């Protein structure tokens, strides 16, 4: 695996790093403190950087970049403002990408230009009050009705929910059919019967408006089925594989922000007449923090590389997401310890990194679900596919 990055990849990284540092890092504390959803001007600034269709072909107004470039983008944005990184990665990897991968040409022509350009924001929703990791357990029901479906139900914890205008919604057409009964539907916010419920007040990622969604006799045209009706579960799993690479890159960005802050602080903070970085205990922490992040980085790039070469990457994306989230959380915890009491106060960003990072162990598949995916892949490999 060759990680000698191309001139285009390096240019993308440099450009997004500068934008994130100059713009996003400046507004991140205010957005976090006020629990403010991203204002339209921020969404438009991201659109001007062509960050909403990173891997979507130019014919649909996307940037047409590869997965490594995408990882660079999400890491740099998340390093400056994790909540913005969340908005961008969800929009790209679990809305625009699956629409391009699994959608009909009609669907792509209708929805992708607005999504890839940032004129409209997207959201993907499976989670319900009684269905999270168990996708086949969704209770939102889609009943066939003439030339479409009538959708009824409730979704919760919808990332981008309050600002999105295009949704990919998981519903059941037959509860008795289990996985085969799940369908993915493209639903527009403007459809009669679609409403946004409460916006959650969260520990972290406060600038992203995670909300409830309600569907009350919503008519969805039959041409809005993503893929085949019976493929909803399978396509959801493939979509989450894509999404986990982005969440892993987000975790890495948060961890890098915490690590760099701690390393710099260790050279400035003095105790016992010397910088605390002179103490071996601090050096050991910093060394472990960097090793944790670099190991995650290479797992992320491996998953991205496999995806770009059309090779199976489900296990790789699960490993990248698992290790990146777990390691980044440890790094944020250690960064707070290095800062001492100053790491616990709102005036410095370390406590925000800590709060933002925790959710990476939960969404897009919990760490425990990642372990199950990895474990099943191991057993399948060593049993010759019997298990």
C-alpha positions as CSV (number, residue, x, y, z in Angstrom):
1,X,0.0,0.0,0.0
2,X,1.6,3.2,-1.2
3,X,0.9,6.3,0.9
4,X,2.9,8.7,-1.3
5,X,0.1,11.2,-1.7
6,X,-0.6,12.8,-5.1
7,X,-0.2,16.5,-5.8
8,X,-4.0,16.8,-5.9
9,X,-4.4,15.1,-2.5
10,X,-1.8,17.3,-0.9
11,X,-3.4,20.4,-2.5
12,X,-6.8,19.5,-1.1
13,X,-5.4,18.9,2.4
14,X,-3.5,22.2,2.4
15,X,-6.5,24.2,1.2
16,X,-9.0,22.7,3.6
17,X,-6.5,23.0,6.5
18,X,-6.1,26.7,5.8
19,X,-9.9,27.2,5.5
20,X,-10.6,25.2,8.7
21,X,-8.0,27.1,10.7
22,X,-8.9,30.5,9.5
23,X,-12.7,30.2,9.5
24,X,-14.1,27.1,11.3
25,X,-11.7,27.2,14.3
26,X,-12.7,30.8,14.9
27,X,-16.4,30.2,15.1
28,X,-16.4,26.8,16.7
29,X,-16.4,28.0,20.4
30,X,-19.3,30.3,19.7
31,X,-21.4,27.6,18.0
32,X,-20.7,25.2,20.8
33,X,-21.5,27.6,23.6
34,X,-24.7,28.7,22.1
35,X,-25.9,25.3,21.0
36,X,-26.4,27.0,17.6
37,X,-27.2,25.1,14.5
38,X,-24.9,26.0,11.6
39,X,-26.0,29.3,10.2
40,X,-26.7,29.5,6.5
41,X,-23.5,31.5,5.9
42,X,-21.4,28.7,7.2
43,X,-23.1,26.2,5.0
44,X,-22.6,28.5,2.1
45,X,-18.9,28.9,2.9
46,X,-18.4,25.2,2.9
47,X,-20.3,25.0,-0.4
48,X,-17.9,27.6,-1.9
49,X,-15.0,25.2,-1.0
50,X,-16.9,22.4,-2.9
51,X,-17.1,20.2,0.2
52,X,-20.6,18.7,-0.1
53,X,-19.9,16.4,-3.1
54,X,-16.3,15.5,-2.4
55,X,-16.5,12.1,-4.1
56,X,-19.4,12.8,-6.5
57,X,-18.5,13.2,-10.2
58,X,-18.3,16.6,-11.7
59,X,-21.3,15.9,-14.0
60,X,-23.4,16.1,-10.8
61,X,-21.6,19.2,-9.6
62,X,-19.3,17.3,-7.3
63,X,-15.5,17.6,-6.8
64,X,-14.8,14.1,-8.1
65,X,-12.1,13.3,-5.6
66,X,-11.0,10.0,-4.1
67,X,-11.5,8.5,-0.6
68,X,-8.1,9.5,0.7
69,X,-8.8,13.2,-0.2
70,X,-12.1,12.8,1.5
71,X,-10.4,11.6,4.7
72,X,-8.1,14.6,4.6
73,X,-11.1,16.9,4.3
74,X,-13.0,15.4,7.2
75,X,-9.9,15.2,9.5
76,X,-9.0,18.9,8.9
77,X,-12.6,20.2,9.3
78,X,-13.1,18.1,12.5
79,X,-9.8,19.2,13.9
80,X,-11.2,22.8,13.8
81,X,-14.9,22.1,14.5
82,X,-16.1,18.6,15.1
83,X,-19.7,19.5,14.7
84,X,-19.1,20.9,11.2
85,X,-17.1,17.8,10.4
86,X,-20.1,15.8,11.4
87,X,-22.5,17.7,9.1
88,X,-20.1,17.4,6.2
89,X,-19.3,13.7,6.6
90,X,-22.9,12.6,7.1
91,X,-24.0,14.7,4.1
92,X,-21.3,13.2,1.9
93,X,-20.9,9.6,3.0
94,X,-24.3,8.4,4.0
95,X,-26.4,10.6,1.7
96,X,-24.6,11.7,-1.5
97,X,-22.4,8.6,-1.8
98,X,-25.1,5.9,-1.5
99,X,-27.4,7.9,-3.7
100,X,-24.6,7.9,-6.4
101,X,-23.7,4.3,-5.8
102,X,-27.2,2.8,-5.6
103,X,-29.6,5.3,-7.1
104,X,-31.2,5.3,-10.5
105,X,-30.1,7.8,-13.1
106,X,-33.4,9.6,-12.5
107,X,-32.7,9.9,-8.8
108,X,-29.1,11.0,-9.4
109,X,-30.1,13.7,-11.8
110,X,-32.9,14.9,-9.6
111,X,-31.1,15.0,-6.2
112,X,-27.3,14.9,-6.6
113,X,-26.7,18.4,-8.1
114,X,-28.4,20.1,-5.2
115,X,-26.7,17.9,-2.6
116,X,-23.2,18.0,-4.2
117,X,-23.4,21.8,-4.5
118,X,-24.6,22.4,-1.0
119,X,-27.8,24.0,-2.1
120,X,-29.6,21.4,-0.1
121,X,-28.3,19.4,3.0
122,X,-29.0,15.7,3.3
123,X,-29.6,13.3,6.2
124,X,-29.8,9.5,6.6
125,X,-32.1,8.0,9.2
126,X,-32.6,4.5,10.5
127,X,-32.6,5.1,14.2
128,X,-35.9,5.1,16.1
129,X,-36.8,5.0,19.8
130,X,-36.8,1.2,19.7
131,X,-34.4,0.5,16.8
132,X,-30.8,1.5,16.8
133,X,-28.1,-1.1,16.1
134,X,-30.9,-3.5,15.0
135,X,-31.8,-2.0,11.6
136,X,-34.2,-4.8,10.8
137,X,-36.3,-3.8,13.9
138,X,-37.4,-0.4,12.4
139,X,-41.1,0.4,13.2
140,X,-41.6,3.2,10.6
141,X,-43.9,1.6,8.1
142,X,-44.2,2.1,4.3
143,X,-47.5,0.8,3.0
144,X,-47.8,0.3,-0.8
145,X,-50.5,2.6,-2.2
146,X,-51.0,2.8,-5.9
147,X,-48.0,4.5,-7.5
148,X,-46.0,4.8,-4.3
149,X,-46.0,4.3,-0.5
150,X,-47.6,5.9,2.5
151,X,-45.0,6.5,5.2
152,X,-45.9,6.6,8.9
153,X,-43.5,6.6,11.9
154,X,-40.9,8.4,13.9
155,X,-37.1,8.7,13.7
156,X,-34.8,10.0,16.4
157,X,-31.2,11.2,16.7
158,X,-31.2,12.4,13.1
159,X,-27.9,14.1,12.4
160,X,-28.5,17.2,10.2
161,X,-32.2,16.6,10.9
162,X,-33.3,20.2,11.4
163,X,-31.4,21.6,8.5
164,X,-31.7,18.8,5.9
165,X,-34.1,19.0,3.0
166,X,-33.4,15.5,1.5
167,X,-33.6,12.4,3.6
168,X,-32.8,8.7,3.1
169,X,-35.3,6.9,5.4
170,X,-35.3,3.3,6.4
171,X,-38.7,1.8,6.8
172,X,-40.4,-1.6,6.8
173,X,-42.8,-2.9,4.2
174,X,-43.2,-6.2,6.0
175,X,-42.3,-6.6,9.6
176,X,-42.5,-10.4,9.3
177,X,-39.8,-10.4,6.6
178,X,-37.1,-9.1,8.9
179,X,-34.1,-7.8,6.9
180,X,-35.8,-8.4,3.6
181,X,-38.7,-6.2,4.7
182,X,-36.6,-3.0,5.0
183,X,-36.7,-0.4,2.2
184,X,-34.8,2.8,1.8
185,X,-36.8,5.8,0.6
186,X,-35.8,9.2,-0.6
187,X,-38.0,11.7,1.2
188,X,-38.1,15.4,0.8
189,X,-38.7,17.7,3.7
190,X,-41.4,19.5,1.8
191,X,-43.6,16.4,1.4
192,X,-46.9,16.9,3.3
193,X,-46.8,15.1,6.6
194,X,-43.1,15.4,7.2
195,X,-42.2,17.4,10.3
196,X,-39.2,18.0,12.5
197,X,-39.5,17.3,16.2
198,X,-37.4,18.5,19.1
199,X,-33.7,19.3,18.5
200,X,-31.7,17.5,21.1
201,X,-29.5,19.4,23.6
202,X,-26.3,17.4,23.6
203,X,-23.1,16.9,25.6
204,X,-21.0,17.6,22.4
205,X,-21.3,18.2,18.7
206,X,-23.7,21.0,19.8
207,X,-23.7,22.9,16.5
208,X,-25.2,20.0,14.7
209,X,-29.0,20.0,14.9
210,X,-29.7,16.4,15.8
211,X,-33.5,16.0,15.8
212,X,-36.6,13.9,15.7
213,X,-38.5,13.3,12.5
214,X,-42.2,12.5,12.2
215,X,-44.0,11.0,9.2
216,X,-47.8,11.3,9.1
217,X,-49.3,9.7,6.1
218,X,-46.5,10.9,3.8
219,X,-46.9,9.9,0.2
220,X,-43.6,8.8,-1.3
221,X,-43.5,8.1,-5.1
222,X,-42.4,4.6,-6.1
223,X,-39.5,6.0,-8.1
224,X,-38.0,7.2,-4.7
225,X,-37.0,3.7,-3.7
226,X,-33.3,3.5,-3.4
227,X,-32.2,0.3,-5.1
228,X,-34.7,-2.6,-4.9
229,X,-37.4,-2.6,-2.3
230,X,-36.1,-5.7,-0.6
231,X,-32.5,-4.5,-0.6
232,X,-32.9,-1.8,2.1
233,X,-31.1,-3.7,4.8
234,X,-28.2,-4.6,2.6
235,X,-27.8,-1.1,1.2
236,X,-28.0,0.3,4.8
237,X,-25.1,-1.9,5.7
238,X,-23.1,-0.8,2.7
239,X,-24.0,2.8,3.4
240,X,-22.7,2.5,7.0
241,X,-19.5,1.0,5.7
242,X,-19.0,4.2,3.7
243,X,-19.9,6.3,6.7
244,X,-17.5,4.6,9.1
245,X,-14.5,5.8,7.1
246,X,-15.7,9.4,7.5
247,X,-16.4,9.0,11.2
248,X,-13.0,7.4,11.7
249,X,-11.4,10.4,10.0
250,X,-13.5,12.7,12.2
251,X,-12.3,10.9,15.3
252,X,-8.7,11.3,14.1
253,X,-9.2,15.1,13.6
254,X,-10.6,15.6,17.1
255,X,-7.8,13.5,18.6
256,X,-5.2,15.4,16.6
257,X,-6.6,18.7,17.9
258,X,-6.4,17.5,21.5
259,X,-2.9,16.0,21.0
260,X,-1.4,19.2,19.5
261,X,-2.9,21.3,22.2
262,X,-1.5,19.1,24.9
263,X,2.0,18.9,23.3
264,X,2.2,22.7,23.0
265,X,1.0,23.2,26.6
266,X,3.6,20.7,27.8
267,X,6.3,23.0,26.4
268,X,4.8,26.2,28.0
269,X,3.4,25.1,31.4
270,X,6.1,25.2,34.1
271,X,6.1,23.4,37.4
272,X,9.1,22.8,39.7
273,X,11.1,25.4,37.6
274,X,10.8,23.5,34.3
275,X,8.3,22.8,31.5
276,X,6.1,19.9,32.4
277,X,7.2,18.3,29.2
278,X,10.5,17.6,30.8
279,X,8.9,15.1,33.1
280,X,9.0,11.5,31.8
281,X,5.4,10.9,32.9
282,X,4.2,13.6,30.4
283,X,6.5,12.4,27.7
284,X,5.1,8.9,28.0
285,X,1.6,10.2,27.7
286,X,2.5,12.2,24.6
287,X,4.3,9.3,23.0
288,X,1.3,7.0,23.5
289,X,-1.1,9.7,22.3
290,X,0.8,10.1,19.0
291,X,1.2,6.3,18.5
292,X,-2.6,5.9,19.1
293,X,-3.4,8.5,16.5
294,X,-0.9,7.3,13.9
295,X,-2.1,3.7,14.2
296,X,-5.7,4.9,13.6
297,X,-4.5,7.0,10.6
298,X,-3.1,4.0,8.8
299,X,-6.2,1.9,9.4
300,X,-8.3,4.8,8.0
301,X,-6.2,5.1,4.9
302,X,-6.2,1.3,4.3
303,X,-10.0,1.2,4.4
304,X,-10.2,4.2,2.0
305,X,-7.6,2.6,-0.3
306,X,-9.5,-0.7,-0.4
307,X,-12.7,1.2,-1.2
308,X,-11.1,3.2,-4.0
309,X,-9.8,0.0,-5.6
310,X,-13.2,-1.7,-5.5
311,X,-12.1,-4.3,-2.9
312,X,-14.1,-5.5,0.1
313,X,-13.7,-3.0,2.9
314,X,-16.4,-3.7,5.4
315,X,-14.1,-5.2,8.0
316,X,-11.4,-2.6,7.3
317,X,-13.9,0.3,7.8
318,X,-15.1,-1.3,11.1
319,X,-11.5,-1.6,12.3
320,X,-10.7,2.0,11.3
321,X,-13.8,3.3,13.0
322,X,-13.3,1.2,16.2
323,X,-9.7,2.0,16.7
324,X,-10.0,5.7,15.7
325,X,-12.9,6.4,18.0
326,X,-11.4,4.4,21.0
327,X,-7.9,5.9,20.5
328,X,-9.2,9.5,20.0
329,X,-11.2,9.3,23.2
330,X,-8.2,8.1,25.1
331,X,-6.1,10.9,23.6
332,X,-8.7,13.5,24.6
333,X,-8.8,12.1,28.1
334,X,-5.0,12.2,28.4
335,X,-4.9,15.7,27.0
336,X,-7.3,16.9,29.8
337,X,-5.0,15.2,32.3
338,X,-1.9,17.1,30.9
339,X,-3.8,20.4,31.1
340,X,-4.9,19.6,34.7
341,X,-7.5,21.9,36.0
342,X,-7.2,24.2,32.9
343,X,-8.4,21.3,30.8
344,X,-11.7,21.2,32.7
345,X,-12.7,24.8,32.1
346,X,-14.6,26.1,29.1
347,X,-12.1,28.9,28.3
348,X,-9.8,26.3,26.7
349,X,-11.0,24.0,23.9
350,X,-9.7,20.7,25.4
351,X,-13.0,20.0,27.3
352,X,-14.9,20.6,24.0
353,X,-12.7,18.0,22.3
354,X,-13.5,15.6,25.1
355,X,-17.2,16.2,24.9
356,X,-17.3,16.1,21.1
357,X,-15.2,12.9,20.9
358,X,-17.4,10.7,23.0
359,X,-20.1,10.2,20.5
360,X,-17.7,8.8,17.9
361,X,-17.8,5.6,20.0
362,X,-21.5,5.4,19.6
363,X,-22.9,6.7,16.3
364,X,-22.4,5.0,12.9
365,X,-22.3,1.7,14.9
366,X,-21.1,1.5,18.5
367,X,-17.7,0.2,19.4
368,X,-19.3,-3.0,20.5
369,X,-21.0,-3.4,17.1
370,X,-17.7,-2.8,15.4
371,X,-16.1,-5.6,17.5
372,X,-19.0,-7.9,16.4
373,X,-18.4,-7.1,12.8
374,X,-14.7,-7.7,13.1
375,X,-15.2,-10.9,15.1
376,X,-17.6,-12.3,12.6
377,X,-15.2,-11.5,9.7
378,X,-12.4,-13.4,11.6
379,X,-14.6,-16.4,12.2
380,X,-15.7,-16.5,8.6
381,X,-12.1,-16.3,7.4
382,X,-10.8,-19.1,9.6
383,X,-13.8,-21.4,9.2
384,X,-13.7,-21.3,5.5
385,X,-17.0,-19.4,5.4
386,X,-18.9,-22.0,7.4
387,X,-19.5,-19.7,10.4
